[in-house]
Amino acid sequence: MKNLFFASLILFAFSSLANAQQLKSPEGKFVMEFSLQNDGTPTYNLKYKNKEVVKTSKLGLELKDDKKSLLNDFTVVDTKTSTFDETWKPVWGEVDNIRNHYNELAVTLNQKGTDRQIVIRFRLFDDGLGFRYEFPAQKNLTYFVIKEERTQFAMAGDHTAFWIPGDYDTQEYDYTKSKLSEIRGLSEKAYTANVSQKNFSPTGVQTSLMLKTNDGIYINLHEAALINYSCMHLNLDDKNMIFESWLTPDAKGDKGYMQAPSHSPWRTIMVSDNATEILSSKMTLNLNDPSKIDDTSWIKPVKYVGVWWEMITGKSSWSYTNDFPTVQLGVSDFSKAKPSGTHGANNANVKKYIDFAAANGFDAVLVEGWNEGWEDWFGHSKDYVFDFVTPYPDFDVKGLHEYAKSKGIKIIMHHETSGSVRNYERHMDKAYQFMKDNGYDAVKSGYVGDILPRGENHYDQWIVNHYQYAIEKAADYKIMVNAHEAVRPTGICRTYPNLIGNEAARGTEYQAFGGSKPNHVTVLPFTRLIGGPMDYTPGIFEMDISKMNPDNKSHVNSTIANQLALYVTMYSPLQMAADTPDNYNRFPDAFQFIKDVAVDWSESKYIEAEPGDFITVARKAKGTNNWFVGNVNGETPRTSNIDFSFLEKGKKYTATIYADAKDAHYKTNPQAYTIRKIAVTNKSKLSQLSAPGGGYAISVIETK
């Protein structure tokens, strides 16, 4: 570990204009300029390779119930410059080591008439810019309420954007590709029909937002280290092409309750003329604090199966009984309740999944619908609260734990909070201790429904603080967390690496709810995965959902080869083989890739990428000399050309290629694939067809 932190004016170029400073990135590709306008409004702009990517943009915050907001009348009272260069090792990740190298400018501003001070801190990396607001301890600014943050990102043109509509409660949309000027028209219908918060602007979009300029520059807007603050959306002034931050309000409409000393999250701008560099950037992680968990030996990447897909498709149910009136009359012991006959989390079915996991080298089995309350929540009350420790009569907690343990398998706990967050917090210690007493090391938590008791939004400051509390409390019990319906990640997994996954986007479950666009998985790595790994739940082999449940006519818009590739292209230390054992047993040769593929990596090479069209990634399994390659394709068939120069010189390897057949198509022939083996070295090259909604996966094993 190398750590250098020193002030050096040589590394920074300063403007001769009053109150204006320039900051250069370590390699000089970026130049950021900070200045004050005539009325004392702070501004910045950003250039990449001498091209303006963010025009002069205003900074500041509007305060509630305050005669004067933190928007203007500022003077510069101090500037500090420094550089930082370290290399750190993630607990799990895409690479063994991450370099954190940036130049920094901290500008202290004093506001005339109020004598209040704020610091705007800029960090310029070789892949982009991060900046945040800091509020030092001072007598004239202690407690304050944010009405709105007024951070701007002024675009230099009518760029192409990959966006989902602004929504305070869900990120589970398909992405739309359009010009910025087209967002308003395209979002009007979807906004009226789908967006949960009707007071949100129809030009509001969510971050991470991926953009491409007409001259081939890729820009990504997001945030990092979202703690004790509201999640940021972006509202577009589509006449001037200026994005402005739009914070998620709480139940009262307030955007944030602050107490100095404190600071905002980082606002991030990644820029490159190569799309692969956006995917490989570690800037979001680098803007988060180092791990606060000293002993991380208990945090392990996990490959798992689960009683989930059969529930999502409707083949089985979460609830033990459909006899809602009987249960509501107070028969909590279910002695008079009639079993539904479709309950998925029963002893025999769970043992089947445990046996399958053990036979195929998996680590764990996720079981949902194991605890009492689902029949009431689904049948009568959206406000039902669970206790997280009381199993249904057909789920033997101790017996199944012992059975799984005898097979070398862990069971993953499921906590559906039903949005009743205070109830979850009251039960959290007891629930986590119950997990430890029964051998559970990881939990999938859910936040479906309105947040109780006040009707908070899923991404406001109040609920963001709850998500953070749950992660930190879980760390006390040495429990790993996979949070669904929570706020989109912002790199906090560096600070709390027990956060091994999130949903926070449109996952595989929507393939059973009517489908997702076939190019969806070529967009997610540029958007959702910028902040951290996703529990996408790949590996579906039966695309016709009616074969699981005759009443469900949905279709999975993917080929089998595409599903295999997701284990490489959709990075996560938490990977599920989401289909049922029966479907995997039908295609054992294709299933072999899922059995073989790693979940933790020492190197990652992004070979080719274009958002919405294709992504090809190669990763080296940690502790081995073996590589795995994945390619996912959009709606247009194409030939992918790669070379194997990432392999070690002088070594020989056997590559097993799982590819689309010539007539494969995500809609008409999704299960058509071929498997072949070839010998490769670091001098080998490959041309491989990818079908519409298809792709390929390759295991590259060193020949001993």
Secondary structure as GFF3:
##gff-version 3
##sequence-region A 1 704
A	DSSP	beta_strand	3	6	.	.	.	ID=ss1
A	DSSP	three_ten_helix	9	11	.	.	.	ID=ss2
A	DSSP	beta_strand	20	24	.	.	.	ID=ss3
A	DSSP	beta_strand	30	36	.	.	.	ID=ss4
A	DSSP	beta_strand	42	48	.	.	.	ID=ss5
A	DSSP	beta_strand	51	58	.	.	.	ID=ss6
A	DSSP	beta_strand	61	63	.	.	.	ID=ss7
A	DSSP	beta_strand	74	88	.	.	.	ID=ss8
A	DSSP	beta_strand	98	111	.	.	.	ID=ss9
A	DSSP	beta_strand	116	124	.	.	.	ID=ss10
A	DSSP	beta_strand	128	135	.	.	.	ID=ss11
A	DSSP	beta_strand	143	149	.	.	.	ID=ss12
A	DSSP	beta_strand	152	155	.	.	.	ID=ss13
A	DSSP	beta_strand	160	163	.	.	.	ID=ss14
A	DSSP	beta_strand	176	179	.	.	.	ID=ss15
A	DSSP	three_ten_helix	180	182	.	.	.	ID=ss16
A	DSSP	alpha_helix	183	194	.	.	.	ID=ss17
A	DSSP	beta_strand	204	206	.	.	.	ID=ss18
A	DSSP	beta_strand	209	212	.	.	.	ID=ss19
A	DSSP	beta_strand	218	224	.	.	.	ID=ss20
A	DSSP	beta_strand	232	237	.	.	.	ID=ss21
A	DSSP	beta_strand	242	247	.	.	.	ID=ss22
A	DSSP	beta_strand	256	259	.	.	.	ID=ss23
A	DSSP	beta_strand	262	263	.	.	.	ID=ss24
A	DSSP	beta_strand	266	272	.	.	.	ID=ss25
A	DSSP	alpha_helix	275	280	.	.	.	ID=ss26
A	DSSP	alpha_helix	283	286	.	.	.	ID=ss27
A	DSSP	beta_strand	302	307	.	.	.	ID=ss28
A	DSSP	alpha_helix	309	312	.	.	.	ID=ss29
A	DSSP	alpha_helix	324	328	.	.	.	ID=ss30
A	DSSP	alpha_helix	347	359	.	.	.	ID=ss31
A	DSSP	beta_strand	364	367	.	.	.	ID=ss32
A	DSSP	alpha_helix	374	379	.	.	.	ID=ss33
A	DSSP	alpha_helix	397	406	.	.	.	ID=ss34
A	DSSP	beta_strand	410	416	.	.	.	ID=ss35
A	DSSP	alpha_helix	421	437	.	.	.	ID=ss36
A	DSSP	beta_strand	442	446	.	.	.	ID=ss37
A	DSSP	alpha_helix	461	476	.	.	.	ID=ss38
A	DSSP	beta_strand	480	483	.	.	.	ID=ss39
A	DSSP	beta_strand	499	502	.	.	.	ID=ss40
A	DSSP	three_ten_helix	508	512	.	.	.	ID=ss41
A	DSSP	three_ten_helix	520	522	.	.	.	ID=ss42
A	DSSP	three_ten_helix	524	526	.	.	.	ID=ss43
A	DSSP	three_ten_helix	528	530	.	.	.	ID=ss44
A	DSSP	three_ten_helix	545	547	.	.	.	ID=ss45
A	DSSP	alpha_helix	560	569	.	.	.	ID=ss46
A	DSSP	beta_strand	574	576	.	.	.	ID=ss47
A	DSSP	alpha_helix	581	586	.	.	.	ID=ss48
A	DSSP	alpha_helix	588	596	.	.	.	ID=ss49
A	DSSP	beta_strand	601	610	.	.	.	ID=ss50
A	DSSP	beta_strand	614	621	.	.	.	ID=ss51
A	DSSP	beta_strand	627	633	.	.	.	ID=ss52
A	DSSP	beta_strand	638	643	.	.	.	ID=ss53
A	DSSP	beta_strand	653	660	.	.	.	ID=ss54
A	DSSP	beta_strand	673	680	.	.	.	ID=ss55
A	DSSP	beta_strand	685	690	.	.	.	ID=ss56
A	DSSP	beta_strand	695	702	.	.	.	ID=ss57
###
